[in-house]
């Protein structure tokens, strides 16, 4: 008989292992939040009580192509020098 237990909550005790069907379902839910709801990895981590690394790993396992970092990626020195000209 297969384990047909559905996850009821996406919050776990700190350091709790997430395996099997529960892990697959959590990965799909994280994928939905990340792609459809546009939540960040940090926001998903806060929502579920898990670390950035855990959420990142779950998204990668689910085959998600991660978004690039946001914000201005130029260095402060370069921004300052262009403002003076």
C-alpha positions in Angstrom: 0.0 0.0 0.0 1.4 3.4 -1.0 1.7 6.3 1.4 -1.0 8.7 0.2 -0.5 11.1 3.1 -1.0 14.7 2.0 0.9 17.5 3.6 -1.3 19.6 5.7 1.2 22.3 6.6 4.3 23.7 5.0 6.0 24.6 8.3 8.4 22.2 10.0 10.4 22.2 13.2 13.8 23.6 12.7 16.1 21.0 11.2 13.3 18.5 10.5 14.0 16.2 7.6 11.6 16.5 4.7 11.5 13.2 2.7 9.5 11.3 0.1 6.1 12.5 -1.0 6.1 15.3 1.5 9.3 16.7 -0.1 7.9 16.4 -3.6 4.7 18.2 -2.6 6.6 20.9 -0.8 8.9 21.4 -3.9 5.8 21.8 -6.1 4.2 24.3 -3.7 7.5 26.3 -3.5 7.6 26.3 -7.3 4.1 27.7 -7.5 4.9 30.4 -4.9 8.1 31.3 -6.7 6.8 31.3 -10.3 3.2 32.2 -10.0 3.1 34.3 -6.9 6.5 35.8 -7.5 7.7 35.3 -3.9 11.4 35.5 -3.3 13.4 32.6 -1.9 13.7 34.5 1.3 10.0 35.2 1.5 9.3 31.4 1.0 11.8 30.6 3.7 10.2 33.0 6.2 6.7 31.7 5.3 7.8 28.1 6.0 10.4 28.5 8.7 13.1 27.0 6.5 16.5 28.4 5.5 17.4 30.2 2.2 19.6 27.2 1.3 16.8 24.7 1.9 14.3 26.7 -0.3 17.0 27.2 -3.0 17.8 23.5 -3.0 14.1 22.5 -3.2 13.5 24.9 -6.2 16.5 23.5 -8.0 15.3 19.9 -7.4 12.0 21.0 -8.9 13.7 22.2 -12.0 13.0 25.9 -11.5 15.2 28.3 -13.4 15.9 30.9 -10.8 15.5 34.6 -11.4 18.6 36.9 -11.4 19.4 39.1 -8.5 17.5 42.4 -8.3 18.7 45.9 -7.8 21.6 47.9 -9.1 24.6 45.7 -9.6 27.0 48.5 -10.3 29.5 49.2 -7.6 29.0 52.4 -5.4 32.3 53.8 -6.7 31.3 53.5 -10.3 27.8 55.1 -9.6 29.5 58.0 -7.8 32.0 58.6 -10.6 29.3 58.7 -13.3 27.2 61.1 -11.3 30.1 63.6 -11.1 30.4 63.8 -14.9 
